[in-house]
Amino acid sequence: MTTKLIPAQQTASLSATYLARDKQLYQTVKRILDFVIALTLLVILSPLFLVIALCIKLDSPGPVIFSQKRVGRSVGNNGDEPTLFTFYKFRSMRQDAGSEVHRQYVQAFINGNQRFVAECQQNQTVYKLEKDQRVTRFGRFIRKTSLDELPQLINVLKGDMSLVGPRPALPYEVEQYKPWHYRRLEIMPGITGLWQVEARSTVPFNEMVNLDIQYAEHQSLWLDLKILFQTIPTVLSGRGAG
């Protein structure tokens, strides 16, 4: 009796097919979980939404919801054709606030201008624009507690974002990217992710990108659930927020 050997090329093709099927199954299940969890949270948290909306209105003039164009999952052969979507947050800044201060900070942060970055920070262990006069009194509270992020559940319902993934970048942030940075845009952005639970605002930009790439390369439902559960103590601790 002879054993028929499968050519290496055929074996590789079969492996690629199985991997593609597994990836498709993962993406389908992830989308279902995203939708169900986001819808459930929106219903449960609706009274909290109303309270936050009232406090924002009492604190400063302007809309309750802040909308902004953000970069979604990239398309193109090289992943260098970013798509844009409308991103939602509870408004935490004055209505007349411009973006130039943040634009300068982002440029310095990505390009490693430590001197400028340090001038914008109160806590030198946190990479975040803290000395920001645009933020309102109540805005500082909802930023510190991450309550300003709750409207992104609407983005998850719409399919613009996932619960877990890299934070969606600003267009003027992407303008500063080096070629390898674009790898973080190859998957759908999320509300929370590996960077948020392991090093939220406490590492330089390149390390943040490396964590996003690490997540992209090891995506699984187990990792997603692990990150979601780790997000709860991270938010409660207020680490890296503000």
C-alpha positions in Angstrom: 0.0 0.0 0.0 1.4 3.4 -1.0 0.8 6.7 0.7 -0.1 9.5 -1.7 1.9 12.6 -0.7 0.2 16.0 -0.9 2.4 18.6 -2.7 3.7 21.4 -0.5 2.0 24.0 -2.7 -1.4 22.3 -2.3 -0.9 22.0 1.5 -0.1 25.8 1.7 -3.2 26.5 -0.4 -5.4 24.4 2.0 -3.9 26.1 5.0 -4.6 29.6 3.5 -8.2 28.5 2.8 -8.7 27.4 6.4 -7.2 30.6 7.8 -9.4 32.7 5.6 -12.5 30.8 6.8 -11.4 31.2 10.4 -10.9 34.9 9.9 -14.3 35.3 8.3 -16.0 33.4 11.1 -14.2 35.5 13.7 -15.2 38.8 12.0 -18.8 37.6 11.7 -19.1 36.6 15.4 -17.2 39.7 16.5 -19.7 41.9 14.6 -22.7 40.1 16.1 -21.2 40.6 19.6 -20.4 44.2 18.9 -24.0 44.9 17.9 -25.7 43.1 20.7 -23.4 44.5 23.5 -23.5 48.0 22.1 -27.3 48.0 21.8 -27.7 46.5 25.3 -25.4 49.1 26.8 -27.2 52.0 25.0 -30.6 50.8 26.5 -29.2 50.3 30.0 -27.2 53.5 30.1 -29.9 55.7 28.5 -30.7 57.4 31.9 -27.0 58.2 32.4 -26.9 59.7 28.9 -29.7 62.1 29.9 -27.9 63.1 33.1 -24.7 63.8 31.3 -26.5 65.7 28.5 -28.2 67.9 31.1 -24.9 68.6 33.0 -23.2 69.6 29.7 -25.9 72.0 28.9 -25.8 73.6 32.3 -22.0 73.8 32.3 -21.5 75.6 28.9 -23.3 76.6 25.8 -23.2 74.4 22.7 -24.3 71.0 21.5 -24.3 67.9 23.8 -22.7 65.6 21.2 -19.3 66.5 19.6 -18.9 65.0 16.2 -15.6 64.8 14.2 -14.2 63.1 11.2 -11.9 60.2 12.1 -10.0 57.7 10.1 -11.5 54.2 9.8 -10.2 51.0 8.5 -7.9 51.6 5.5 -8.4 50.2 2.0 -6.1 49.8 -0.9 -3.4 47.3 -1.7 -1.0 48.9 0.7 -3.5 49.8 3.3 -2.7 53.5 2.7 -6.1 54.7 1.6 -7.9 55.8 4.8 -11.6 55.9 5.0 -13.4 58.6 7.0 -16.4 58.4 9.3 -18.3 60.7 11.7 -17.1 60.0 15.3 -19.2 60.8 18.3 -18.3 61.9 21.9 -20.0 63.9 24.6 -18.7 67.5 24.2 -16.0 68.2 26.8 -14.6 71.4 25.2 -15.9 75.0 24.7 -18.0 75.4 21.6 -15.5 77.8 20.0 -12.5 75.6 20.7 -10.1 75.2 17.7 -7.9 72.3 16.9 -4.6 74.0 16.3 -3.2 73.4 19.8 -4.0 69.7 19.6 -2.7 69.5 16.0 0.7 70.9 17.2 0.8 68.4 20.1 0.0 65.4 17.9 2.7 66.4 15.4 5.3 66.7 18.2 4.1 63.5 19.8 4.4 61.4 16.7 7.7 62.9 15.6 9.3 62.6 19.0 9.6 66.3 19.9 9.9 65.5 23.6 10.5 69.1 24.7 7.2 70.4 23.2 5.3 67.4 24.4 6.6 67.9 28.0 5.5 71.6 27.9 1.9 70.4 27.3 1.9 67.9 30.1 1.4 68.2 33.8 2.3 64.6 34.6 5.5 63.7 32.8 4.6 60.0 32.8 1.4 60.6 30.8 1.5 61.3 27.1 -1.6 63.5 26.8 -2.4 67.1 26.2 -3.3 68.0 29.8 -2.7 71.8 29.8 -5.7 72.3 27.5 -7.7 75.5 28.2 -10.4 74.4 25.7 -11.8 71.8 28.2 -14.8 72.8 30.3 -15.2 72.1 34.0 -17.7 69.2 33.5 -15.6 68.2 30.5 -12.6 67.5 32.7 -14.8 65.1 34.8 -16.2 63.1 31.9 -12.8 62.8 30.4 -11.3 61.6 33.6 -14.0 59.0 34.0 -14.1 58.2 30.2 -17.8 59.0 30.2 -17.2 61.2 27.2 -16.6 58.1 25.1 -20.1 56.5 25.6 -21.6 57.9 22.4 -19.2 55.8 20.4 -21.5 52.9 21.1 -23.6 54.5 18.3 -20.5 54.2 16.0 -20.3 50.5 17.0 -24.0 50.0 16.1 -23.4 51.7 12.7 -20.4 49.5 12.0 -17.9 52.4 11.9 -16.1 51.0 14.9 -15.8 47.8 17.0 -15.8 47.5 20.8 -12.1 46.4 20.6 -9.5 47.8 18.2 -7.0 50.7 17.8 -8.3 54.1 18.7 -9.5 55.9 15.5 -7.0 58.5 14.3 -7.5 62.0 13.3 -6.8 62.9 9.6 -4.1 65.3 10.6 -2.5 62.6 12.8 -2.4 60.2 9.8 -0.6 62.9 7.8 2.4 62.5 10.1 2.5 58.7 9.9 5.6 56.8 8.7 4.9 53.9 6.3 4.9 51.3 9.0 2.4 53.2 11.2 -0.3 52.5 8.6 -0.5 48.9 9.8 -2.6 50.1 12.7 -5.2 51.2 10.2 -5.6 47.7 8.6 -8.3 46.7 11.1 -11.4 48.4 12.3 -10.9 51.0 15.1 -12.4 50.4 18.5 -13.5 52.0 21.7 -11.0 50.1 23.8 -7.9 48.0 22.9 -4.6 46.5 23.9 -3.0 49.9 24.2 -5.8 51.2 26.5 -5.5 48.3 29.0 -1.8 47.9 28.9 -0.3 51.4 28.5 -3.0 54.0 28.1 -1.3 57.3 27.5 1.9 56.2 29.3 4.1 55.3 26.3 5.5 57.1 23.3 3.6 57.0 20.0 5.7 54.2 18.4 5.1 51.9 21.3 1.4 52.6 21.1 1.5 51.7 17.4 3.4 48.5 18.2 0.6 47.4 20.7 -2.0 48.1 18.0 -0.1 46.0 15.5 0.4 43.2 18.1 -3.4 43.2 18.6 -4.0 43.1 14.8 -1.7 40.1 14.4 -3.2 38.1 17.3 -6.9 39.0 17.0 -9.3 36.4 18.6 -12.5 36.3 20.5 -10.6 35.3 23.6 -8.3 38.3 23.3 -11.3 40.6 22.7 -13.1 39.4 25.8 -10.0 39.6 27.8 -9.5 43.3 26.7 -13.1 44.1 27.4 -12.9 42.8 31.0 -9.6 44.5 31.6 -11.1 47.8 30.4 -13.4 48.0 33.5 -10.6 48.3 36.1 -8.6 50.5 33.8 -11.5 53.0 33.5 -12.3 52.9 37.2 -8.6 53.6 38.0 -8.6 56.7 35.7 -5.1 55.7 34.6 -4.0 57.7 31.6 -7.3 59.6 31.3 -7.9 63.3 31.6 
